[in-house]
Amino acid sequence: MILFFGTRLRRRLLDTGTFRCPLCGVDRPYDHLEVRTWFHLFWVPVVPLGRPQEALRCHGCGVEWPAGLAGPA
Ligand SMILES: [Zn+2]
C-alpha cells in the first residue's frame, strides 16, 4: 500500500475590503485570509501545524501580502 502524506496550506476567508496594493499601485479589493499549514493524509487535512498566519490576497494581481497592509478602513 502506498501512503500519500505531507503538508499543505489551507486558506480560510475572514473578511474582504479594499487596500492599496504595493504591486498594482492602486486601490484593489482584497480577501483577508487565515493561512495555516496542515499535515495531510491522502490529501485530507488531519492535523494543523504551527500557528495560523493572516494575509491579504489582492484581487488584481493575486499576490498575498502581510495582513498589516490594510490599515484603518
Ligand atoms: Zn495587486
N, CA, C, O and the ligand as a Tripos MOL2 file, in Angstrom:
@<TRIPOS>MOLECULE
protein
  293   291    74     0     0
PROTEIN
NO_CHARGES

@<TRIPOS>ATOM
      1 N           0.8480   -1.1870    0.0000 N.3       1 MET1
      2 CA          0.0000    0.0000    0.0000 C.3       1 MET1
      3 C           0.8870    1.2430    0.0000 C.2       1 MET1
      4 O           1.8620    1.3240    0.7480 O.2       1 MET1
      5 N           0.5400    2.1950   -0.8380 N.am      2 ILE2
      6 CA          1.2860    3.4520   -0.9280 C.3       2 ILE2
      7 C           0.5550    4.5140   -0.1250 C.2       2 ILE2
      8 O          -0.6490    4.7170   -0.2830 O.2       2 ILE2
      9 N           1.3030    5.1880    0.7400 N.am      3 LEU3
     10 CA          0.7290    6.2840    1.5260 C.3       3 LEU3
     11 C           1.0860    7.6060    0.8780 C.2       3 LEU3
     12 O           2.2460    7.8370    0.5360 O.2       3 LEU3
     13 N           0.1220    8.4610    0.7070 N.am      4 PHE4
     14 CA          0.3610    9.8260    0.2560 C.3       4 PHE4
     15 C           0.1530   10.7380    1.4500 C.2       4 PHE4
     16 O          -0.9530   10.8430    1.9810 O.2       4 PHE4
     17 N           1.2300   11.4000    1.8700 N.am      5 PHE5
     18 CA          1.1190   12.3090    3.0100 C.3       5 PHE5
     19 C           2.0870   13.4660    2.8210 C.2       5 PHE5
     20 O           2.9900   13.4030    1.9860 O.2       5 PHE5
     21 N           1.8940   14.5170    3.6000 N.am      6 GLY6
     22 CA          2.7510   15.6880    3.5350 C.3       6 GLY6
     23 C           2.0590   16.8720    4.1720 C.2       6 GLY6
     24 O           1.1880   16.7080    5.0260 O.2       6 GLY6
     25 N           2.4500   18.0710    3.7540 N.am      7 THR7
     26 CA          1.8400   19.2850    4.2970 C.3       7 THR7
     27 C           1.2420   20.0990    3.1660 C.2       7 THR7
     28 O           1.7330   20.0820    2.0370 O.2       7 THR7
     29 N           0.1880   20.8000    3.4830 N.am      8 ARG8
     30 CA         -0.4840   21.6770    2.5240 C.3       8 ARG8
     31 C          -0.9330   22.9280    3.2580 C.2       8 ARG8
     32 O          -1.1960   22.9020    4.4610 O.2       8 ARG8
     33 N          -1.0180   24.0340    2.5070 N.am      9 LEU9
     34 CA         -1.5710   25.2590    3.0590 C.3       9 LEU9
     35 C          -3.0690   25.2720    2.8150 C.2       9 LEU9
     36 O          -3.5380   24.9310    1.7290 O.2       9 LEU9
     37 N          -3.8130   25.6680    3.8360 N.am     10 ARG10
     38 CA         -5.2580   25.8620    3.6800 C.3      10 ARG10
     39 C          -5.5650   27.3170    3.9880 C.2      10 ARG10
     40 O          -5.0230   27.9040    4.9240 O.2      10 ARG10
     41 N          -6.4450   27.8790    3.1790 N.am     11 ARG11
     42 CA         -6.8080   29.2830    3.3630 C.3      11 ARG11
     43 C          -8.2840   29.3740    3.7070 C.2      11 ARG11
     44 O          -9.1250   28.7010    3.1110 O.2      11 ARG11
     45 N          -8.5790   30.2330    4.6940 N.am     12 ARG12
     46 CA         -9.9640   30.4440    5.1070 C.3      12 ARG12
     47 C         -10.2510   31.9350    5.0210 C.2      12 ARG12
     48 O          -9.4930   32.7500    5.5470 O.2      12 ARG12
     49 N         -11.3440   32.2910    4.3610 N.am     13 LEU13
     50 CA        -11.6950   33.7020    4.1930 C.3      13 LEU13
     51 C         -12.2150   34.2620    5.5060 C.2      13 LEU13
     52 O         -13.1570   33.7270    6.0900 O.2      13 LEU13
     53 N         -11.5870   35.3610    5.9730 N.am     14 LEU14
     54 CA        -12.0130   36.0160    7.2030 C.3      14 LEU14
     55 C         -12.8570   37.2430    6.9170 C.2      14 LEU14
     56 O         -13.8210   37.5260    7.6270 O.2      14 LEU14
     57 N         -12.4780   37.9870    5.8460 N.am     15 ASP15
     58 CA        -13.1210   39.2680    5.5890 C.3      15 ASP15
     59 C         -12.7320   39.7190    4.1740 C.2      15 ASP15
     60 O         -11.8760   39.1120    3.5310 O.2      15 ASP15
     61 N         -13.3630   40.7700    3.7140 N.am     16 THR16
     62 CA        -12.9740   41.3940    2.4470 C.3      16 THR16
     63 C         -12.8660   42.8900    2.6710 C.2      16 THR16
     64 O         -13.3570   43.4080    3.6730 O.2      16 THR16
     65 N         -12.2300   43.5810    1.7510 N.am     17 GLY17
     66 CA        -12.0840   45.0310    1.8830 C.3      17 GLY17
     67 C         -11.3190   45.5830    0.7030 C.2      17 GLY17
     68 O         -11.1910   44.9340   -0.3340 O.2      17 GLY17
     69 N         -10.8110   46.7960    0.8740 N.am     18 THR18
     70 CA        -10.0420   47.4570   -0.1760 C.3      18 THR18
     71 C          -8.7510   47.9980    0.4260 C.2      18 THR18
     72 O          -8.7600   48.5440    1.5300 O.2      18 THR18
     73 N          -7.6460   47.8500   -0.2900 N.am     19 PHE19
     74 CA         -6.3680   48.3830    0.1570 C.3      19 PHE19
     75 C          -5.5590   48.8310   -1.0560 C.2      19 PHE19
     76 O          -5.8930   48.5100   -2.1960 O.2      19 PHE19
     77 N          -4.4770   49.5870   -0.7840 N.am     20 ARG20
     78 CA         -3.5840   49.9980   -1.8650 C.3      20 ARG20
     79 C          -2.5510   48.9020   -2.0390 C.2      20 ARG20
     80 O          -1.6500   48.7530   -1.2130 O.2      20 ARG20
     81 N          -2.6770   48.1380   -3.1050 N.am     21 CYS21
     82 CA         -1.7600   47.0260   -3.3540 C.3      21 CYS21
     83 C          -0.3900   47.5670   -3.7680 C.2      21 CYS21
     84 O          -0.3060   48.3800   -4.6880 O.2      21 CYS21
     85 N           0.6960   47.1240   -3.0970 N.am     22 PRO22
     86 CA          2.0420   47.6000   -3.4500 C.3      22 PRO22
     87 C           2.4530   47.2240   -4.8730 C.2      22 PRO22
     88 O           3.2430   47.9430   -5.4840 O.2      22 PRO22
     89 N           1.9480   46.1360   -5.4090 N.am     23 LEU23
     90 CA          2.3370   45.7200   -6.7560 C.3      23 LEU23
     91 C           1.4880   46.4150   -7.8150 C.2      23 LEU23
     92 O           2.0210   46.9210   -8.8030 O.2      23 LEU23
     93 N           0.1700   46.4440   -7.6160 N.am     24 CYS24
     94 CA         -0.7300   47.0880   -8.5830 C.3      24 CYS24
     95 C          -0.5830   48.6090   -8.5380 C.2      24 CYS24
     96 O          -0.7290   49.2760   -9.5620 O.2      24 CYS24
     97 N          -0.2910   49.1650   -7.3440 N.am     25 GLY25
     98 CA         -0.1220   50.6040   -7.2050 C.3      25 GLY25
     99 C          -1.4240   51.3880   -7.1290 C.2      25 GLY25
    100 O          -1.4000   52.6190   -7.1060 O.2      25 GLY25
    101 N          -2.5390   50.7100   -7.0900 N.am     26 VAL26
    102 CA         -3.8430   51.3690   -6.9830 C.3      26 VAL26
    103 C          -4.6820   50.6320   -5.9360 C.2      26 VAL26
    104 O          -4.3230   49.5430   -5.4880 O.2      26 VAL26
    105 N          -5.8090   51.2460   -5.5540 N.am     27 ASP27
    106 CA         -6.7030   50.5770   -4.6070 C.3      27 ASP27
    107 C          -7.3450   49.3760   -5.2730 C.2      27 ASP27
    108 O          -7.8650   49.4580   -6.3860 O.2      27 ASP27
    109 N          -7.2940   48.2570   -4.5630 N.am     28 ARG28
    110 CA         -7.8510   46.9950   -5.0750 C.3      28 ARG28
    111 C          -8.6510   46.3080   -3.9690 C.2      28 ARG28
    112 O          -8.3440   46.4700   -2.7880 O.2      28 ARG28
    113 N          -9.6600   45.5530   -4.3430 N.am     29 PRO29
    114 CA        -10.3150   44.7120   -3.3390 C.3      29 PRO29
    115 C          -9.3880   43.5740   -2.9100 C.2      29 PRO29
    116 O          -8.5620   43.0970   -3.6890 O.2      29 PRO29
    117 N          -9.5420   43.1560   -1.6680 N.am     30 TYR30
    118 CA         -8.7120   42.0550   -1.1680 C.3      30 TYR30
    119 C          -9.5720   41.0570   -0.3990 C.2      30 TYR30
    120 O         -10.6810   41.3680    0.0350 O.2      30 TYR30
    121 N          -9.0350   39.8570   -0.2440 N.am     31 ASP31
    122 CA         -9.5800   38.8520    0.6580 C.3      31 ASP31
    123 C          -8.6340   38.7580    1.8460 C.2      31 ASP31
    124 O          -7.4370   38.5250    1.6770 O.2      31 ASP31
    125 N          -9.1670   38.9380    3.0370 N.am     32 HIS32
    126 CA         -8.3890   38.7590    4.2640 C.3      32 HIS32
    127 C          -8.4580   37.2750    4.6190 C.2      32 HIS32
    128 O          -9.5320   36.7520    4.9140 O.2      32 HIS32
    129 N          -7.3190   36.6060    4.5880 N.am     33 LEU33
    130 CA         -7.2750   35.1550    4.7220 C.3      33 LEU33
    131 C          -6.5280   34.7140    5.9680 C.2      33 LEU33
    132 O          -5.5660   35.3560    6.3900 O.2      33 LEU33
    133 N          -6.9730   33.6250    6.5440 N.am     34 GLU34
    134 CA         -6.1870   32.9070    7.5340 C.3      34 GLU34
    135 C          -5.4910   31.7790    6.7840 C.2      34 GLU34
    136 O          -6.1400   30.9670    6.1250 O.2      34 GLU34
    137 N          -4.1700   31.7330    6.8890 N.am     35 VAL35
    138 CA         -3.3860   30.7220    6.1810 C.3      35 VAL35
    139 C          -2.7430   29.8180    7.2130 C.2      35 VAL35
    140 O          -2.0620   30.2870    8.1260 O.2      35 VAL35
    141 N          -2.9600   28.5210    7.0660 N.am     36 ARG36
    142 CA         -2.4320   27.5780    8.0500 C.3      36 ARG36
    143 C          -1.9140   26.3310    7.3430 C.2      36 ARG36
    144 O          -2.4910   25.8640    6.3610 O.2      36 ARG36
    145 N          -0.8150   25.8070    7.8660 N.am     37 THR37
    146 CA         -0.2390   24.5790    7.3330 C.3      37 THR37
    147 C          -0.8860   23.3850    8.0240 C.2      37 THR37
    148 O          -1.0320   23.3660    9.2460 O.2      37 THR37
    149 N          -1.2680   22.3940    7.2330 N.am     38 TRP38
    150 CA         -1.8820   21.1760    7.7580 C.3      38 TRP38
    151 C          -1.0970   19.9600    7.2900 C.2      38 TRP38
    152 O          -0.6040   19.9150    6.1630 O.2      38 TRP38
    153 N          -0.9920   18.9850    8.1690 N.am     39 PHE39
    154 CA         -0.4990   17.6800    7.7520 C.3      39 PHE39
    155 C          -1.6550   16.9730    7.0650 C.2      39 PHE39
    156 O          -2.7640   16.9250    7.5960 O.2      39 PHE39
    157 N          -1.3960   16.4210    5.8800 N.am     40 HIS40
    158 CA         -2.4690   15.7300    5.1780 C.3      40 HIS40
    159 C          -2.1130   14.2730    4.9270 C.2      40 HIS40
    160 O          -0.9450   13.9140    4.7770 O.2      40 HIS40
    161 N          -3.1300   13.4610    4.8850 N.am     41 LEU41
    162 CA         -3.0080   12.0400    4.5690 C.3      41 LEU41
    163 C          -4.0000   11.7640    3.4530 C.2      41 LEU41
    164 O          -5.2090   11.9080    3.6330 O.2      41 LEU41
    165 N          -3.4830   11.3680    2.3060 N.am     42 PHE42
    166 CA         -4.3120   11.1980    1.1020 C.3      42 PHE42
    167 C          -5.0780   12.4840    0.7870 C.2      42 PHE42
    168 O          -6.2460   12.4490    0.4020 O.2      42 PHE42
    169 N          -4.3910   13.6230    0.9590 N.am     43 TRP43
    170 CA         -4.9040   14.9630    0.6490 C.3      43 TRP43
    171 C          -6.0490   15.3930    1.5580 C.2      43 TRP43
    172 O          -6.7130   16.3950    1.2920 O.2      43 TRP43
    173 N          -6.2770   14.6530    2.6120 N.am     44 VAL44
    174 CA         -7.2870   15.0520    3.5980 C.3      44 VAL44
    175 C          -6.5600   15.6730    4.7840 C.2      44 VAL44
    176 O          -5.7400   15.0090    5.4190 O.2      44 VAL44
    177 N          -6.8500   16.9560    5.0970 N.am     45 PRO45
    178 CA         -6.1850   17.5830    6.2350 C.3      45 PRO45
    179 C          -6.5110   16.8410    7.5270 C.2      45 PRO45
    180 O          -7.6700   16.5380    7.8120 O.2      45 PRO45
    181 N          -5.4550   16.5520    8.3100 N.am     46 VAL46
    182 CA         -5.6410   15.7590    9.5230 C.3      46 VAL46
    183 C          -5.2870   16.5750   10.7670 C.2      46 VAL46
    184 O          -6.0690   16.6440   11.7150 O.2      46 VAL46
    185 N          -4.0980   17.1950   10.7550 N.am     47 VAL47
    186 CA         -3.6160   17.9020   11.9380 C.3      47 VAL47
    187 C          -3.0710   19.2650   11.5160 C.2      47 VAL47
    188 O          -2.2570   19.3380   10.5950 O.2      47 VAL47
    189 N          -3.5070   20.3620   12.1790 N.am     48 PRO48
    190 CA         -2.9070   21.6680   11.8870 C.3      48 PRO48
    191 C          -1.5070   21.7380   12.4880 C.2      48 PRO48
    192 O          -1.2620   21.2190   13.5780 O.2      48 PRO48
    193 N          -0.5930   22.3840   11.7670 N.am     49 LEU49
    194 CA          0.7880   22.5320   12.2250 C.3      49 LEU49
    195 C           1.0950   24.0100   12.4240 C.2      49 LEU49
    196 O           0.8180   24.8260   11.5450 O.2      49 LEU49
    197 N           1.6550   24.3530   13.5520 N.am     50 GLY50
    198 CA          2.0550   25.7350   13.8040 C.3      50 GLY50
    199 C           0.8680   26.6600   13.9980 C.2      50 GLY50
    200 O          -0.2830   26.2360   14.1060 O.2      50 GLY50
    201 N           1.1990   27.9440   14.0380 N.am     51 ARG51
    202 CA          0.1740   28.9550   14.2660 C.3      51 ARG51
    203 C          -0.3660   29.4550   12.9290 C.2      51 ARG51
    204 O           0.3590   29.4900   11.9350 O.2      51 ARG51
    205 N          -1.6490   29.8430   12.9080 N.am     52 PRO52
    206 CA         -2.1930   30.3990   11.6680 C.3      52 PRO52
    207 C          -1.5900   31.7850   11.3980 C.2      52 PRO52
    208 O          -1.2960   32.5370   12.3270 O.2      52 PRO52
    209 N          -1.4140   32.1050   10.1200 N.am     53 GLN53
    210 CA         -0.9360   33.4190    9.6920 C.3      53 GLN53
    211 C          -2.0850   34.1290    8.9830 C.2      53 GLN53
    212 O          -3.0080   33.4810    8.4890 O.2      53 GLN53
    213 N          -2.0310   35.4450    8.9340 N.am     54 GLU54
    214 CA         -3.0540   36.1900    8.2160 C.3      54 GLU54
    215 C          -2.4210   36.8850    7.0190 C.2      54 GLU54
    216 O          -1.2900   37.3650    7.0900 O.2      54 GLU54
    217 N          -3.1640   36.9330    5.9240 N.am     55 ALA55
    218 CA         -2.6500   37.5420    4.6980 C.3      55 ALA55
    219 C          -3.7900   38.2320    3.9620 C.2      55 ALA55
    220 O          -4.9620   37.9090    4.1520 O.2      55 ALA55
    221 N          -3.4140   39.1960    3.1110 N.am     56 LEU56
    222 CA         -4.3660   39.8800    2.2400 C.3      56 LEU56
    223 C          -4.0500   39.4660    0.8090 C.2      56 LEU56
    224 O          -2.9290   39.6680    0.3430 O.2      56 LEU56
    225 N          -5.0120   38.8950    0.1120 N.am     57 ARG57
    226 CA         -4.7970   38.4970   -1.2790 C.3      57 ARG57
    227 C          -5.4810   39.5110   -2.1800 C.2      57 ARG57
    228 O          -6.6970   39.6980   -2.1350 O.2      57 ARG57
    229 N          -4.6580   40.1660   -3.0050 N.am     58 CYS58
    230 CA         -5.1480   41.1850   -3.9350 C.3      58 CYS58
    231 C          -5.9510   40.5160   -5.0590 C.2      58 CYS58
    232 O          -5.5170   39.5130   -5.6260 O.2      58 CYS58
    233 N          -7.1160   41.0770   -5.3740 N.am     59 HIS59
    234 CA         -7.9240   40.5370   -6.4690 C.3      59 HIS59
    235 C          -7.3110   40.8650   -7.8260 C.2      59 HIS59
    236 O          -7.5870   40.1800   -8.8120 O.2      59 HIS59
    237 N          -6.4740   41.9160   -7.8860 N.am     60 GLY60
    238 CA         -5.8870   42.3200   -9.1650 C.3      60 GLY60
    239 C          -4.7400   41.4250   -9.5950 C.2      60 GLY60
    240 O          -4.7400   40.9020  -10.7090 O.2      60 GLY60
    241 N          -3.7530   41.2440   -8.7070 N.am     61 CYS61
    242 CA         -2.5430   40.5100   -9.0840 C.3      61 CYS61
    243 C          -2.4790   39.1250   -8.4430 C.2      61 CYS61
    244 O          -1.7100   38.2750   -8.8920 O.2      61 CYS61
    245 N          -3.2770   38.8840   -7.3980 N.am     62 GLY62
    246 CA         -3.2900   37.5780   -6.7590 C.3      62 GLY62
    247 C          -2.2020   37.3610   -5.7350 C.2      62 GLY62
    248 O          -2.1220   36.2850   -5.1420 O.2      62 GLY62
    249 N          -1.3440   38.3760   -5.5060 N.am     63 VAL63
    250 CA         -0.2590   38.2310   -4.5310 C.3      63 VAL63
    251 C          -0.8310   38.3220   -3.1270 C.2      63 VAL63
    252 O          -1.7540   39.0950   -2.8710 O.2      63 VAL63
    253 N          -0.2710   37.5170   -2.2080 N.am     64 GLU64
    254 CA         -0.6700   37.5710   -0.8020 C.3      64 GLU64
    255 C           0.3270   38.4210   -0.0410 C.2      64 GLU64
    256 O           1.5350   38.1910   -0.1030 O.2      64 GLU64
    257 N          -0.1930   39.4070    0.6800 N.am     65 TRP65
    258 CA          0.6220   40.3500    1.4380 C.3      65 TRP65
    259 C           0.3530   40.1530    2.9170 C.2      65 TRP65
    260 O          -0.6910   39.6210    3.2920 O.2      65 TRP65
    261 N           1.2980   40.5820    3.7770 N.am     66 PRO66
    262 CA          1.0520   40.5190    5.2200 C.3      66 PRO66
    263 C          -0.2040   41.3110    5.5760 C.2      66 PRO66
    264 O          -0.4850   42.3380    4.9590 O.2      66 PRO66
    265 N          -0.9510   40.8450    6.5580 N.am     67 ALA67
    266 CA         -2.2450   41.4520    6.8860 C.3      67 ALA67
    267 C          -2.1130   42.8870    7.3570 C.2      67 ALA67
    268 O          -3.1040   43.6160    7.3010 O.2      67 ALA67
    269 N          -0.9590   43.3430    7.8170 N.am     68 GLY68
    270 CA         -0.7890   44.7080    8.3120 C.3      68 GLY68
    271 C          -0.9150   45.7830    7.2560 C.2      68 GLY68
    272 O          -0.9700   46.9610    7.6080 O.2      68 GLY68
    273 N          -0.9640   45.4410    5.9800 N.am     69 LEU69
    274 CA         -1.0200   46.4500    4.9170 C.3      69 LEU69
    275 C          -2.3690   47.1470    4.8140 C.2      69 LEU69
    276 O          -2.4590   48.2310    4.2380 O.2      69 LEU69
    277 N          -3.4160   46.5440    5.3620 N.am     70 ALA70
    278 CA         -4.7620   47.0830    5.1300 C.3      70 ALA70
    279 C          -4.9540   48.4470    5.7760 C.2      70 ALA70
    280 O          -5.5600   49.3300    5.1690 O.2      70 ALA70
    281 N          -4.4520   48.6420    6.9950 N.am     71 GLY71
    282 CA         -4.6410   49.9020    7.6830 C.3      71 GLY71
    283 C          -6.0940   50.1150    8.0540 C.2      71 GLY71
    284 O          -6.9470   49.2790    7.7590 O.2      71 GLY71
    285 N          -6.3790   51.2480    8.7090 N.am     72 PRO72
    286 CA         -7.7620   51.5100    9.0950 C.3      72 PRO72
    287 C          -8.6390   51.7620    7.8850 C.2      72 PRO72
    288 O          -8.2360   52.4610    6.9550 O.2      72 PRO72
    289 N          -9.8230   51.2030    7.8940 N.am     73 ALA73
    290 CA        -10.7260   51.3650    6.7550 C.3      73 ALA73
    291 C         -11.5600   52.6140    6.9150 C.2      73 ALA73
    292 O         -12.3830   52.9220    6.0540 O.2      73 ALA73
    293 ZN         -2.3120   43.7210   -6.5910 Zn       74 ZN74
@<TRIPOS>BOND
     1     1     2 1
     2     2     3 1
     3     3     4 2
     4     3     5 am
     5     5     6 1
     6     6     7 1
     7     7     8 2
     8     7     9 am
     9     9    10 1
    10    10    11 1
    11    11    12 2
    12    11    13 am
    13    13    14 1
    14    14    15 1
    15    15    16 2
    16    15    17 am
    17    17    18 1
    18    18    19 1
    19    19    20 2
    20    19    21 am
    21    21    22 1
    22    22    23 1
    23    23    24 2
    24    23    25 am
    25    25    26 1
    26    26    27 1
    27    27    28 2
    28    27    29 am
    29    29    30 1
    30    30    31 1
    31    31    32 2
    32    31    33 am
    33    33    34 1
    34    34    35 1
    35    35    36 2
    36    35    37 am
    37    37    38 1
    38    38    39 1
    39    39    40 2
    40    39    41 am
    41    41    42 1
    42    42    43 1
    43    43    44 2
    44    43    45 am
    45    45    46 1
    46    46    47 1
    47    47    48 2
    48    47    49 am
    49    49    50 1
    50    50    51 1
    51    51    52 2
    52    51    53 am
    53    53    54 1
    54    54    55 1
    55    55    56 2
    56    55    57 am
    57    57    58 1
    58    58    59 1
    59    59    60 2
    60    59    61 am
    61    61    62 1
    62    62    63 1
    63    63    64 2
    64    63    65 am
    65    65    66 1
    66    66    67 1
    67    67    68 2
    68    67    69 am
    69    69    70 1
    70    70    71 1
    71    71    72 2
    72    71    73 am
    73    73    74 1
    74    74    75 1
    75    75    76 2
    76    75    77 am
    77    77    78 1
    78    78    79 1
    79    79    80 2
    80    79    81 am
    81    81    82 1
    82    82    83 1
    83    83    84 2
    84    83    85 am
    85    85    86 1
    86    86    87 1
    87    87    88 2
    88    87    89 am
    89    89    90 1
    90    90    91 1
    91    91    92 2
    92    91    93 am
    93    93    94 1
    94    94    95 1
    95    95    96 2
    96    95    97 am
    97    97    98 1
    98    98    99 1
    99    99   100 2
   100    99   101 am
   101   101   102 1
   102   102   103 1
   103   103   104 2
   104   103   105 am
   105   105   106 1
   106   106   107 1
   107   107   108 2
   108   107   109 am
   109   109   110 1
   110   110   111 1
   111   111   112 2
   112   111   113 am
   113   113   114 1
   114   114   115 1
   115   115   116 2
   116   115   117 am
   117   117   118 1
   118   118   119 1
   119   119   120 2
   120   119   121 am
   121   121   122 1
   122   122   123 1
   123   123   124 2
   124   123   125 am
   125   125   126 1
   126   126   127 1
   127   127   128 2
   128   127   129 am
   129   129   130 1
   130   130   131 1
   131   131   132 2
   132   131   133 am
   133   133   134 1
   134   134   135 1
   135   135   136 2
   136   135   137 am
   137   137   138 1
   138   138   139 1
   139   139   140 2
   140   139   141 am
   141   141   142 1
   142   142   143 1
   143   143   144 2
   144   143   145 am
   145   145   146 1
   146   146   147 1
   147   147   148 2
   148   147   149 am
   149   149   150 1
   150   150   151 1
   151   151   152 2
   152   151   153 am
   153   153   154 1
   154   154   155 1
   155   155   156 2
   156   155   157 am
   157   157   158 1
   158   158   159 1
   159   159   160 2
   160   159   161 am
   161   161   162 1
   162   162   163 1
   163   163   164 2
   164   163   165 am
   165   165   166 1
   166   166   167 1
   167   167   168 2
   168   167   169 am
   169   169   170 1
   170   170   171 1
   171   171   172 2
   172   171   173 am
   173   173   174 1
   174   174   175 1
   175   175   176 2
   176   175   177 am
   177   177   178 1
   178   178   179 1
   179   179   180 2
   180   179   181 am
   181   181   182 1
   182   182   183 1
   183   183   184 2
   184   183   185 am
   185   185   186 1
   186   186   187 1
   187   187   188 2
   188   187   189 am
   189   189   190 1
   190   190   191 1
   191   191   192 2
   192   191   193 am
   193   193   194 1
   194   194   195 1
   195   195   196 2
   196   195   197 am
   197   197   198 1
   198   198   199 1
   199   199   200 2
   200   199   201 am
   201   201   202 1
   202   202   203 1
   203   203   204 2
   204   203   205 am
   205   205   206 1
   206   206   207 1
   207   207   208 2
   208   207   209 am
   209   209   210 1
   210   210   211 1
   211   211   212 2
   212   211   213 am
   213   213   214 1
   214   214   215 1
   215   215   216 2
   216   215   217 am
   217   217   218 1
   218   218   219 1
   219   219   220 2
   220   219   221 am
   221   221   222 1
   222   222   223 1
   223   223   224 2
   224   223   225 am
   225   225   226 1
   226   226   227 1
   227   227   228 2
   228   227   229 am
   229   229   230 1
   230   230   231 1
   231   231   232 2
   232   231   233 am
   233   233   234 1
   234   234   235 1
   235   235   236 2
   236   235   237 am
   237   237   238 1
   238   238   239 1
   239   239   240 2
   240   239   241 am
   241   241   242 1
   242   242   243 1
   243   243   244 2
   244   243   245 am
   245   245   246 1
   246   246   247 1
   247   247   248 2
   248   247   249 am
   249   249   250 1
   250   250   251 1
   251   251   252 2
   252   251   253 am
   253   253   254 1
   254   254   255 1
   255   255   256 2
   256   255   257 am
   257   257   258 1
   258   258   259 1
   259   259   260 2
   260   259   261 am
   261   261   262 1
   262   262   263 1
   263   263   264 2
   264   263   265 am
   265   265   266 1
   266   266   267 1
   267   267   268 2
   268   267   269 am
   269   269   270 1
   270   270   271 1
   271   271   272 2
   272   271   273 am
   273   273   274 1
   274   274   275 1
   275   275   276 2
   276   275   277 am
   277   277   278 1
   278   278   279 1
   279   279   280 2
   280   279   281 am
   281   281   282 1
   282   282   283 1
   283   283   284 2
   284   283   285 am
   285   285   286 1
   286   286   287 1
   287   287   288 2
   288   287   289 am
   289   289   290 1
   290   290   291 1
   291   291   292 2
@<TRIPOS>SUBSTRUCTURE
     1 MET1         2 RESIDUE 1 A MET
     2 ILE2         6 RESIDUE 1 A ILE
     3 LEU3        10 RESIDUE 1 A LEU
     4 PHE4        14 RESIDUE 1 A PHE
     5 PHE5        18 RESIDUE 1 A PHE
     6 GLY6        22 RESIDUE 1 A GLY
     7 THR7        26 RESIDUE 1 A THR
     8 ARG8        30 RESIDUE 1 A ARG
     9 LEU9        34 RESIDUE 1 A LEU
    10 ARG10       38 RESIDUE 1 A ARG
    11 ARG11       42 RESIDUE 1 A ARG
    12 ARG12       46 RESIDUE 1 A ARG
    13 LEU13       50 RESIDUE 1 A LEU
    14 LEU14       54 RESIDUE 1 A LEU
    15 ASP15       58 RESIDUE 1 A ASP
    16 THR16       62 RESIDUE 1 A THR
    17 GLY17       66 RESIDUE 1 A GLY
    18 THR18       70 RESIDUE 1 A THR
    19 PHE19       74 RESIDUE 1 A PHE
    20 ARG20       78 RESIDUE 1 A ARG
    21 CYS21       82 RESIDUE 1 A CYS
    22 PRO22       86 RESIDUE 1 A PRO
    23 LEU23       90 RESIDUE 1 A LEU
    24 CYS24       94 RESIDUE 1 A CYS
    25 GLY25       98 RESIDUE 1 A GLY
    26 VAL26      102 RESIDUE 1 A VAL
    27 ASP27      106 RESIDUE 1 A ASP
    28 ARG28      110 RESIDUE 1 A ARG
    29 PRO29      114 RESIDUE 1 A PRO
    30 TYR30      118 RESIDUE 1 A TYR
    31 ASP31      122 RESIDUE 1 A ASP
    32 HIS32      126 RESIDUE 1 A HIS
    33 LEU33      130 RESIDUE 1 A LEU
    34 GLU34      134 RESIDUE 1 A GLU
    35 VAL35      138 RESIDUE 1 A VAL
    36 ARG36      142 RESIDUE 1 A ARG
    37 THR37      146 RESIDUE 1 A THR
    38 TRP38      150 RESIDUE 1 A TRP
    39 PHE39      154 RESIDUE 1 A PHE
    40 HIS40      158 RESIDUE 1 A HIS
    41 LEU41      162 RESIDUE 1 A LEU
    42 PHE42      166 RESIDUE 1 A PHE
    43 TRP43      170 RESIDUE 1 A TRP
    44 VAL44      174 RESIDUE 1 A VAL
    45 PRO45      178 RESIDUE 1 A PRO
    46 VAL46      182 RESIDUE 1 A VAL
    47 VAL47      186 RESIDUE 1 A VAL
    48 PRO48      190 RESIDUE 1 A PRO
    49 LEU49      194 RESIDUE 1 A LEU
    50 GLY50      198 RESIDUE 1 A GLY
    51 ARG51      202 RESIDUE 1 A ARG
    52 PRO52      206 RESIDUE 1 A PRO
    53 GLN53      210 RESIDUE 1 A GLN
    54 GLU54      214 RESIDUE 1 A GLU
    55 ALA55      218 RESIDUE 1 A ALA
    56 LEU56      222 RESIDUE 1 A LEU
    57 ARG57      226 RESIDUE 1 A ARG
    58 CYS58      230 RESIDUE 1 A CYS
    59 HIS59      234 RESIDUE 1 A HIS
    60 GLY60      238 RESIDUE 1 A GLY
    61 CYS61      242 RESIDUE 1 A CYS
    62 GLY62      246 RESIDUE 1 A GLY
    63 VAL63      250 RESIDUE 1 A VAL
    64 GLU64      254 RESIDUE 1 A GLU
    65 TRP65      258 RESIDUE 1 A TRP
    66 PRO66      262 RESIDUE 1 A PRO
    67 ALA67      266 RESIDUE 1 A ALA
    68 GLY68      270 RESIDUE 1 A GLY
    69 LEU69      274 RESIDUE 1 A LEU
    70 ALA70      278 RESIDUE 1 A ALA
    71 GLY71      282 RESIDUE 1 A GLY
    72 PRO72      286 RESIDUE 1 A PRO
    73 ALA73      290 RESIDUE 1 A ALA
    74 ZN74       293 GROUP 0 **** ****
